[in-house]
């Protein structure tokens, strides 16, 4: 670090401690076998069953004043898998990640990471990399100085330090900016900087809170490739994100949080197929109040809601005959449709359906008027 460099933005004290304790340990858990290129007989589920858990959280509870942030939450992260966390704001995602990162103490429950309980903070921190949703960076440094500072904080061996820094900058796509100041980086480049800091010491478990925030579509694609590459190297990744398209593309499993509880954990494809359903949109001439009333009473219509100018719902069963019967019944009621379309199942629709079911969500009739 140059003599004139002065840290002008402080990191959270607990995060500083996490970084300082992230030194490689001699008794670090053995790297898991790489993810095979071909899916074995029995599919991905059989492959994951054979892997050991690297993170286990049992009956976690956490309260902040009068707010219950986590309620009896269970989570298992397996070797070499990417696990996505989804849920509305305030569901408890960030609280869970901070507990796993040893930055927040749970009120109840147990956590082990690579076989170490949370009270063995130094051993845990040497095995995890954490990227928070709110960036804390030292603005008055060059990018290279920034990595050198954290490499020393992580006690990386001096003989290999420069090589590790160079490879990390190359991996996150910030190598060309090595001699530029951190202060002048865009939001997206600071995201890359924070990701590089999280993986600098070679963690076995990566905890990411909204890593795609501020990234353009191309940068998000690059982020997916970086995480897949790390997965192939045996790193286990727990990622919280509101960009559900990205999670659908790269996550092996997805957990849905609602009001502090893990209400659903499934393989990503299975979750989409089972919970995504056939999503239908309908709009009637002169307003949709009559259409809303009809669909509300129709026995196989589920999840009816008002979305801007259309009514959105799922049709139980949902084959072509059921759809034709529904349309015929709408027309027979004298309701003039001016729009009717179908959307394929997606992680977004699955997430909305699971969350609304968990929260007892209903559409008020006034919303359709």
VOPAGU-2260 file (C-alpha; in pm, 1 decimal, decimal comma):
REM VOPAGU-2260
SITE   aa  ch    i         X         Y         Z
SITE  UNK   A    0       0,0       0,0       0,0
SITE  UNK   A    1     141,1     339,3     -90,8
SITE  UNK   A    2     236,4     585,0     181,9
SITE  UNK   A    3     -17,6     839,7      64,3
SITE  UNK   A    4    -307,4     594,2      68,0
SITE  UNK   A    5    -554,7     649,7     349,9
SITE  UNK   A    6    -862,0     435,0     412,1
SITE  UNK   A    7   -1150,1     680,5     378,3
SITE  UNK   A    8   -1437,5     435,9     422,1
SITE  UNK   A    9   -1446,1     200,8     719,4
SITE  UNK   A   10   -1555,1    -158,1     695,9
SITE  UNK   A   11   -1789,7    -295,2     957,3
SITE  UNK   A   12   -1574,7    -392,7    1260,0
SITE  UNK   A   13   -1711,7    -745,7    1259,1
SITE  UNK   A   14   -1635,0    -778,6     889,5
SITE  UNK   A   15   -1280,0    -660,9     953,7
SITE  UNK   A   16   -1247,2    -933,6    1213,2
SITE  UNK   A   17   -1384,9   -1188,6     969,3
SITE  UNK   A   18   -1122,9   -1093,5     711,0
SITE  UNK   A   19    -841,3   -1089,2     964,9
SITE  UNK   A   20    -932,0   -1440,2    1079,3
SITE  UNK   A   21    -959,0   -1578,5     726,3
SITE  UNK   A   22    -611,2   -1731,4     732,0
SITE  UNK   A   23    -567,2   -2078,5     582,5
SITE  UNK   A   24    -555,7   -2340,6     858,7
SITE  UNK   A   25    -353,0   -2657,9     860,5
SITE  UNK   A   26    -655,5   -2863,3     961,3
SITE  UNK   A   27    -882,0   -2720,9     692,1
SITE  UNK   A   28   -1141,6   -2963,3     565,2
SITE  UNK   A   29   -1030,6   -3162,5     264,0
SITE  UNK   A   30   -1141,2   -3024,7     -73,4
SITE  UNK   A   31   -1445,2   -3216,5    -200,0
SITE  UNK   A   32   -1427,1   -3408,4    -525,8
SITE  UNK   A   33   -1494,0   -3192,9    -832,5
SITE  UNK   A   34   -1841,7   -3184,2    -975,2
SITE  UNK   A   35   -1860,2   -3442,8   -1255,9
SITE  UNK   A   36   -1923,8   -3319,8   -1606,0
SITE  UNK   A   37   -2186,4   -3589,3   -1664,2
SITE  UNK   A   38   -2493,3   -3647,7   -1452,0
SITE  UNK   A   39   -2477,1   -3997,0   -1295,8
SITE  UNK   A   40   -2760,2   -4254,5   -1303,7
SITE  UNK   A   41   -3032,0   -4139,8   -1065,6
SITE  UNK   A   42   -2984,5   -3774,3   -1154,7
SITE  UNK   A   43   -2853,0   -3485,1    -949,4
SITE  UNK   A   44   -3050,9   -3587,7    -641,8
SITE  UNK   A   45   -2855,7   -3912,9    -610,2
SITE  UNK   A   46   -2527,8   -3722,7    -657,2
SITE  UNK   A   47   -2610,0   -3473,7    -380,6
SITE  UNK   A   48   -2717,7   -3751,6    -146,2
SITE  UNK   A   49   -2365,9   -3896,8    -169,7
SITE  UNK   A   50   -2200,6   -3567,1     -72,5
SITE  UNK   A   51   -2122,4   -3454,6     277,5
SITE  UNK   A   52   -2284,9   -3139,8     417,4
SITE  UNK   A   53   -2042,9   -2849,4     465,9
SITE  UNK   A   54   -2297,2   -2623,5     635,0
SITE  UNK   A   55   -2568,0   -2741,5     871,3
SITE  UNK   A   56   -2803,6   -2504,8    1052,4
SITE  UNK   A   57   -3057,8   -2656,1    1290,3
SITE  UNK   A   58   -3353,0   -2474,7    1450,3
SITE  UNK   A   59   -3201,1   -2127,3    1414,3
SITE  UNK   A   60   -3384,4   -1845,6    1586,2
SITE  UNK   A   61   -3303,3   -1474,5    1599,5
SITE  UNK   A   62   -3496,8   -1178,1    1735,3
SITE  UNK   A   63   -3420,9    -806,3    1696,2
SITE  UNK   A   64   -3627,5    -621,6    1956,5
SITE  UNK   A   65   -3988,0    -701,1    1879,6
SITE  UNK   A   66   -3910,9    -855,0    1539,9
SITE  UNK   A   67   -3858,9   -1229,7    1502,4
SITE  UNK   A   68   -3609,7   -1242,3    1213,4
SITE  UNK   A   69   -3558,2   -1621,5    1206,0
SITE  UNK   A   70   -3796,0   -1888,7    1334,0
SITE  UNK   A   71   -3679,4   -2248,9    1382,7
SITE  UNK   A   72   -3489,2   -2239,2    1051,2
SITE  UNK   A   73   -3306,3   -2544,2     912,1
SITE  UNK   A   74   -3056,4   -2543,7     626,0
SITE  UNK   A   75   -2810,4   -2791,7     476,5
SITE  UNK   A   76   -2550,8   -2690,8     215,5
SITE  UNK   A   77   -2371,7   -2980,0      46,6
SITE  UNK   A   78   -2024,9   -3009,2    -101,7
SITE  UNK   A   79   -1990,6   -2838,1    -435,5
SITE  UNK   A   80   -2350,7   -2721,0    -472,8
SITE  UNK   A   81   -2497,1   -2380,3    -543,6
SITE  UNK   A   82   -2795,1   -2312,5    -319,0
SITE  UNK   A   83   -3021,1   -2013,1    -382,5
SITE  UNK   A   84   -3204,6   -1821,0    -111,4
SITE  UNK   A   85   -3516,3   -1630,9    -218,0
SITE  UNK   A   86   -3775,3   -1441,3     -21,5
SITE  UNK   A   87   -3931,1   -1098,2      16,8
SITE  UNK   A   88   -3752,3    -811,9     190,3
SITE  UNK   A   89   -3746,0    -879,6     562,6
SITE  UNK   A   90   -3777,9   -1256,1     522,8
SITE  UNK   A   91   -3448,2   -1317,6     705,5
SITE  UNK   A   92   -3202,8   -1386,8     422,9
SITE  UNK   A   93   -2937,4   -1135,0     529,0
SITE  UNK   A   94   -2973,4   -1231,3     894,4
SITE  UNK   A   95   -2914,5   -1596,4     805,5
SITE  UNK   A   96   -2605,0   -1514,5     600,3
SITE  UNK   A   97   -2459,7   -1293,9     874,7
SITE  UNK   A   98   -2510,5   -1570,9    1129,0
SITE  UNK   A   99   -2330,3   -1818,6     903,3
SITE  UNK   A  100   -2052,1   -1562,7     856,9
SITE  UNK   A  101   -2012,1   -1540,6    1239,4
SITE  UNK   A  102   -2107,5   -1171,3    1234,7
SITE  UNK   A  103   -2440,5   -1213,7    1418,0
SITE  UNK   A  104   -2508,5   -1447,1    1708,7
SITE  UNK   A  105   -2824,2   -1658,6    1687,0
SITE  UNK   A  106   -3053,8   -1664,0    1989,6
SITE  UNK   A  107   -3114,3   -2036,6    1951,1
SITE  UNK   A  108   -3015,5   -2331,7    1734,1
SITE  UNK   A  109   -2687,8   -2481,1    1616,8
SITE  UNK   A  110   -2460,6   -2426,2    1316,0
SITE  UNK   A  111   -2158,4   -2621,2    1195,5
SITE  UNK   A  112   -1941,2   -2520,9     899,3
SITE  UNK   A  113   -1685,9   -2773,2     774,4
SITE  UNK   A  114   -1737,9   -2955,3    1103,3
SITE  UNK   A  115   -1673,1   -2647,7    1321,7
SITE  UNK   A  116   -1939,5   -2482,5    1541,9
SITE  UNK   A  117   -1984,1   -2108,1    1520,6
SITE  UNK   A  118   -1809,4   -2047,4    1852,9
SITE  UNK   A  119   -1487,4   -2161,9    1682,0
SITE  UNK   A  120   -1498,2   -1836,5    1487,0
SITE  UNK   A  121   -1138,1   -1834,3    1367,2
SITE  UNK   A  122   -1164,3   -2184,9    1220,4
SITE  UNK   A  123   -1498,7   -2102,8    1056,1
SITE  UNK   A  124   -1377,8   -1773,1     909,5
SITE  UNK   A  125   -1077,2   -1938,0     749,1
SITE  UNK   A  126   -1312,9   -2158,1     550,5
SITE  UNK   A  127   -1573,9   -1906,0     437,8
SITE  UNK   A  128   -1585,3   -1608,8     206,8
SITE  UNK   A  129   -1858,6   -1351,0     269,0
SITE  UNK   A  130   -1979,4   -1080,8      33,5
SITE  UNK   A  131   -2236,4    -855,2     206,9
SITE  UNK   A  132   -2515,7    -670,7      31,0
SITE  UNK   A  133   -2381,3    -332,0     147,3
SITE  UNK   A  134   -2028,0    -278,6      21,2
SITE  UNK   A  135   -1758,5    -148,5     251,6
SITE  UNK   A  136   -1446,2     -45,3      61,6
SITE  UNK   A  137   -1137,0     167,3     117,6
SITE  UNK   A  138   -1177,8     433,2    -149,1
SITE  UNK   A  139    -832,9     592,5    -123,4
SITE  UNK   A  140    -645,7     289,1    -256,4
SITE  UNK   A  141    -556,4     147,4    -591,3
SITE  UNK   A  142    -727,3    -178,8    -681,3
SITE  UNK   A  143    -400,6    -369,5    -650,2
SITE  UNK   A  144    -329,5    -207,7    -309,9
SITE  UNK   A  145    -676,7    -305,4    -197,0
SITE  UNK   A  146    -610,7    -672,6    -272,1
SITE  UNK   A  147    -261,8    -652,3    -119,8
SITE  UNK   A  148    -412,5    -515,1     201,8
SITE  UNK   A  149    -659,9    -800,8     232,9
SITE  UNK   A  150    -404,7   -1060,4     126,8
SITE  UNK   A  151    -191,8    -955,2     424,5
SITE  UNK   A  152    -498,7    -948,2     649,6
SITE  UNK   A  153    -568,4   -1306,8     543,5
SITE  UNK   A  154    -205,0   -1401,4     615,6
SITE  UNK   A  155    -144,0   -1533,3     265,5
SITE  UNK   A  156     210,1   -1659,9     218,0
SITE  UNK   A  157     437,5   -1388,8      83,6
SITE  UNK   A  158     594,2   -1620,3    -173,7
SITE  UNK   A  159     261,1   -1677,6    -352,5
SITE  UNK   A  160      78,0   -1356,8    -257,7
SITE  UNK   A  161     134,3   -1168,3    -585,1
SITE  UNK   A  162      30,0   -1470,6    -790,5
SITE  UNK   A  163    -290,4   -1518,3    -587,2
SITE  UNK   A  164    -378,1   -1149,7    -620,3
SITE  UNK   A  165    -321,1   -1155,3    -995,8
SITE  UNK   A  166    -528,7   -1470,0   -1042,3
SITE  UNK   A  167    -810,2   -1332,4    -828,0
SITE  UNK   A  168    -825,7   -1007,0   -1023,1
SITE  UNK   A  169    -825,5   -1206,2   -1346,5
SITE  UNK   A  170   -1103,7   -1436,1   -1224,1
SITE  UNK   A  171   -1338,9   -1152,1   -1131,6
SITE  UNK   A  172   -1255,5    -951,6   -1444,1
SITE  UNK   A  173   -1087,1    -654,1   -1281,7
SITE  UNK   A  174    -725,2    -718,9   -1381,3
SITE  UNK   A  175    -714,2    -427,8   -1627,5
SITE  UNK   A  176    -809,7    -186,4   -1346,4
SITE  UNK   A  177    -527,5    -288,1   -1110,9
SITE  UNK   A  178    -366,0      58,0   -1111,8
SITE  UNK   A  179    -690,6     255,2   -1089,4
SITE  UNK   A  180    -832,4     403,3    -770,2
SITE  UNK   A  181   -1113,8     221,8    -592,9
SITE  UNK   A  182   -1304,3     548,1    -551,0
SITE  UNK   A  183   -1348,1     585,2    -927,5
SITE  UNK   A  184   -1490,9     238,3    -985,5
SITE  UNK   A  185   -1850,3     196,1   -1094,4
SITE  UNK   A  186   -2100,5      13,7    -872,9
SITE  UNK   A  187   -2064,5    -297,4   -1087,1
SITE  UNK   A  188   -1684,6    -292,5   -1065,5
SITE  UNK   A  189   -1700,7    -247,7    -689,4
SITE  UNK   A  190   -1918,9    -559,2    -682,0
SITE  UNK   A  191   -1641,1    -747,0    -861,9
SITE  UNK   A  192   -1389,4    -601,6    -616,1
SITE  UNK   A  193   -1596,9    -725,8    -320,4
SITE  UNK   A  194   -1631,5   -1071,8    -476,1
SITE  UNK   A  195   -1255,2   -1084,3    -527,0
SITE  UNK   A  196   -1200,4    -994,5    -163,5
SITE  UNK   A  197   -1435,5   -1276,4     -57,3
SITE  UNK   A  198   -1252,8   -1546,3    -257,0
SITE  UNK   A  199    -895,5   -1420,2    -214,0
SITE  UNK   A  200    -799,8   -1673,1      55,9
SITE  UNK   A  201    -953,4   -1973,7    -123,2
SITE  UNK   A  202   -1262,3   -2043,3      92,3
SITE  UNK   A  203   -1446,4   -2376,8      85,8
SITE  UNK   A  204   -1782,8   -2204,3     141,8
SITE  UNK   A  205   -1894,2   -1881,3     -26,6
SITE  UNK   A  206   -2177,0   -1670,5     119,2
SITE  UNK   A  207   -2312,2   -1411,0    -123,7
SITE  UNK   A  208   -2577,5   -1150,5     -41,0
SITE  UNK   A  209   -2717,3    -988,7    -357,0
SITE  UNK   A  210   -2394,5   -1022,5    -560,1
SITE  UNK   A  211   -2566,2    -920,8    -886,4
SITE  UNK   A  212   -2682,8    -584,8    -750,4
SITE  UNK   A  213   -2572,2    -309,8    -987,1
SITE  UNK   A  214   -2442,9    -545,9   -1255,6
SITE  UNK   A  215   -2548,1    -509,0   -1618,0
SITE  UNK   A  216   -2682,8    -819,0   -1800,8
SITE  UNK   A  217   -2344,4    -907,0   -1951,5
SITE  UNK   A  218   -2172,1    -876,8   -1613,1
SITE  UNK   A  219   -2439,5   -1102,0   -1461,0
SITE  UNK   A  220   -2361,8   -1366,4   -1720,0
SITE  UNK   A  221   -1993,5   -1337,9   -1631,1
SITE  UNK   A  222   -2080,2   -1373,4   -1261,3
SITE  UNK   A  223   -2268,4   -1696,4   -1335,2
SITE  UNK   A  224   -1963,4   -1835,7   -1512,7
SITE  UNK   A  225   -1733,8   -1737,5   -1225,9
SITE  UNK   A  226   -1956,9   -1912,9    -973,5
SITE  UNK   A  227   -1992,4   -2223,4   -1192,2
SITE  UNK   A  228   -1614,0   -2236,7   -1226,1
SITE  UNK   A  229   -1574,9   -2218,7    -850,2
SITE  UNK   A  230   -1838,6   -2488,2    -809,5
SITE  UNK   A  231   -1642,0   -2716,1   -1040,6
SITE  UNK   A  232   -1343,7   -2659,6    -811,3
SITE  UNK   A  233   -1550,8   -2793,2    -520,6
SITE  UNK   A  234   -1658,0   -2466,2    -357,3
SITE  UNK   A  235   -2004,3   -2468,5    -197,2
SITE  UNK   A  236   -2200,7   -2149,4    -262,4
SITE  UNK   A  237   -2498,6   -2003,8     -76,7
SITE  UNK   A  238   -2641,0   -1708,9    -268,6
SITE  UNK   A  239   -2924,5   -1472,3    -186,1
SITE  UNK   A  240   -3064,6   -1275,2    -477,1
SITE  UNK   A  241   -3378,2   -1108,4    -609,5
SITE  UNK   A  242   -3260,2   -1179,0    -966,8
SITE  UNK   A  243   -3451,9   -1506,1    -994,7
SITE  UNK   A  244   -3355,0   -1561,1   -1357,5
SITE  UNK   A  245   -2991,7   -1597,4   -1250,4
SITE  UNK   A  246   -3075,9   -1836,8    -967,0
SITE  UNK   A  247   -3284,3   -2053,2   -1200,0
SITE  UNK   A  248   -2987,5   -2083,6   -1434,5
SITE  UNK   A  249   -2716,0   -2176,5   -1186,3
SITE  UNK   A  250   -2862,2   -2311,8    -860,6
SITE  UNK   A  251   -2889,3   -2683,0    -785,4
SITE  UNK   A  252   -3144,2   -2621,8    -512,1
SITE  UNK   A  253   -3352,3   -2325,2    -397,5
SITE  UNK   A  254   -3488,9   -2244,2     -52,3
SITE  UNK   A  255   -3781,8   -2006,2      -6,8
SITE  UNK   A  256   -3784,3   -1794,2     310,8
SITE  UNK   A  257   -4100,6   -1633,7     440,3
SITE  UNK   A  258   -4132,4   -1448,3     770,5
SITE  UNK   A  259   -3812,8   -1599,5     902,5
SITE  UNK   A  260   -3892,2   -1961,9     818,2
SITE  UNK   A  261   -3768,1   -2186,8     540,6
SITE  UNK   A  262   -4103,1   -2281,8     390,5
SITE  UNK   A  263   -3975,2   -2477,9      91,6
SITE  UNK   A  264   -3649,9   -2641,7     -23,1
SITE  UNK   A  265   -3644,5   -2823,4    -357,4
SITE  UNK   A  266   -3426,2   -2888,6    -656,9
SITE  UNK   A  267   -3459,2   -2586,9    -882,5
SITE  UNK   A  268   -3613,5   -2767,2   -1176,6
SITE  UNK   A  269   -3851,3   -2960,6    -955,0
SITE  UNK   A  270   -3959,6   -2642,3    -776,4
SITE  UNK   A  271   -4034,7   -2470,9   -1106,8
SITE  UNK   A  272   -4223,8   -2768,5   -1247,2
SITE  UNK   A  273   -4429,4   -2836,0    -934,9
SITE  UNK   A  274   -4491,1   -2486,1    -802,9
SITE  UNK   A  275   -4453,2   -2269,3   -1112,0
SITE  UNK   A  276   -4767,7   -2399,8   -1273,4
SITE  UNK   A  277   -4930,7   -2272,3   -1589,4
SITE  UNK   A  278   -4964,7   -1898,9   -1541,9
SITE  UNK   A  279   -5253,2   -1738,9   -1732,6
SITE  UNK   A  280   -5330,4   -1372,8   -1796,0
SITE  UNK   A  281   -5677,4   -1246,9   -1890,0
SITE  UNK   A  282   -5825,0    -903,8   -1958,0
SITE  UNK   A  283   -6188,2    -817,1   -2027,5
SITE  UNK   A  284   -6347,9    -534,9   -2225,3
SITE  UNK   A  285   -6457,7    -242,3   -2010,3
SITE  UNK   A  286   -6281,5    -360,0   -1693,2
SITE  UNK   A  287   -6230,7    -697,2   -1529,3
SITE  UNK   A  288   -6459,7    -687,4   -1225,8
SITE  UNK   A  289   -6706,0    -939,4   -1374,1
SITE  UNK   A  290   -6420,2   -1158,6   -1490,4
SITE  UNK   A  291   -6267,7   -1144,7   -1143,5
SITE  UNK   A  292   -6597,0   -1252,6    -987,2
SITE  UNK   A  293   -6632,3   -1545,1   -1227,4
SITE  UNK   A  294   -6274,8   -1666,5   -1183,4
SITE  UNK   A  295   -6297,3   -1632,0    -803,7
SITE  UNK   A  296   -6586,3   -1879,4    -804,0
SITE  UNK   A  297   -6436,8   -2118,9   -1061,2
SITE  UNK   A  298   -6329,1   -2433,9    -870,0
SITE  UNK   A  299   -5995,9   -2499,1   -1042,6
SITE  UNK   A  300   -5860,9   -2141,4   -1047,3
SITE  UNK   A  301   -5577,1   -2079,0    -799,8
SITE  UNK   A  302   -5364,3   -1779,3    -697,5
SITE  UNK   A  303   -5588,0   -1520,1    -860,0
SITE  UNK   A  304   -5436,8   -1172,0    -846,0
SITE  UNK   A  305   -5454,0    -835,8   -1018,3
SITE  UNK   A  306   -5139,0    -736,4   -1208,6
SITE  UNK   A  307   -5162,7    -392,0   -1367,4
SITE  UNK   A  308   -5423,5    -434,1   -1642,7
SITE  UNK   A  309   -5461,3    -812,1   -1631,4
SITE  UNK   A  310   -5586,8   -1081,6   -1399,0
SITE  UNK   A  311   -5322,1   -1346,2   -1336,6
SITE  UNK   A  312   -5401,7   -1697,7   -1214,6
SITE  UNK   A  313   -5317,5   -2066,5   -1236,8
SITE  UNK   A  314   -5549,3   -2341,1   -1357,4
SITE  UNK   A  315   -5538,6   -2668,4   -1164,9
SITE  UNK   A  316   -5496,1   -2958,2   -1407,1
SITE  UNK   A  317   -5432,2   -2713,9   -1684,9
SITE  UNK   A  318   -5429,4   -2937,2   -1994,3
SITE  UNK   A  319   -5563,8   -2809,4   -2326,7
SITE  UNK   A  320   -5913,8   -2945,1   -2264,7
SITE  UNK   A  321   -5935,4   -2770,8   -1926,4
SITE  UNK   A  322   -5821,3   -2444,9   -2080,4
SITE  UNK   A  323   -6074,1   -2469,2   -2365,0
SITE  UNK   A  324   -6351,7   -2542,7   -2114,5
SITE  UNK   A  325   -6258,9   -2238,1   -1906,8
SITE  UNK   A  326   -6260,7   -2007,8   -2209,7
SITE  UNK   A  327   -6597,7   -2141,9   -2322,2
SITE  UNK   A  328   -6746,8   -2080,5   -1977,7
SITE  UNK   A  329   -6613,0   -1723,7   -1968,8
SITE  UNK   A  330   -6768,3   -1647,8   -2307,3
SITE  UNK   A  331   -7099,4   -1808,6   -2202,5
SITE  UNK   A  332   -7118,1   -1556,3   -1917,0
SITE  UNK   A  333   -7117,3   -1272,1   -2168,5
SITE  UNK   A  334   -6770,1   -1154,8   -2066,2
SITE  UNK   A  335   -6584,2   -1010,4   -2365,6
SITE  UNK   A  336   -6217,4   -1103,0   -2347,1
SITE  UNK   A  337   -5971,7    -864,7   -2514,4
SITE  UNK   A  338   -5659,9   -1044,7   -2393,8
SITE  UNK   A  339   -5570,9   -1397,9   -2293,6
SITE  UNK   A  340   -5217,6   -1538,5   -2280,3
SITE  UNK   A  341   -5011,0   -1811,1   -2118,3
SITE  UNK   A  342   -4668,6   -1791,1   -1952,5
SITE  UNK   A  343   -4446,1   -2093,0   -1907,6
SITE  UNK   A  344   -4354,8   -2202,1   -1551,9
SITE  UNK   A  345   -4064,1   -2003,1   -1405,9
SITE  UNK   A  346   -3879,5   -1969,0   -1077,9
SITE  UNK   A  347   -4046,8   -1631,8   -1032,6
SITE  UNK   A  348   -4397,3   -1777,8   -1052,8
SITE  UNK   A  349   -4296,3   -2071,0    -829,6
SITE  UNK   A  350   -4152,8   -1831,6    -571,2
SITE  UNK   A  351   -4463,7   -1613,2    -575,1
SITE  UNK   A  352   -4693,9   -1913,0    -536,9
SITE  UNK   A  353   -4495,1   -2065,3    -250,2
SITE  UNK   A  354   -4458,7   -1732,7     -68,0
SITE  UNK   A  355   -4824,2   -1640,9    -102,0
SITE  UNK   A  356   -4934,1   -1982,7      17,5
SITE  UNK   A  357   -4703,7   -1952,8     319,3
SITE  UNK   A  358   -4836,4   -1608,1     405,5
SITE  UNK   A  359   -5202,4   -1696,3     347,2
SITE  UNK   A  360   -5213,9   -1437,7      68,0
SITE  UNK   A  361   -5544,6   -1354,1     -95,2
SITE  UNK   A  362   -5654,4   -1099,9    -351,6
SITE  UNK   A  363   -5907,0    -845,4    -234,0
SITE  UNK   A  364   -6197,1    -791,4    -467,2
SITE  UNK   A  365   -6139,0    -415,6    -462,9
SITE  UNK   A  366   -5808,7    -470,6    -646,6
SITE  UNK   A  367   -5992,0    -594,1    -953,2
SITE  UNK   A  368   -6234,4    -304,6    -975,0
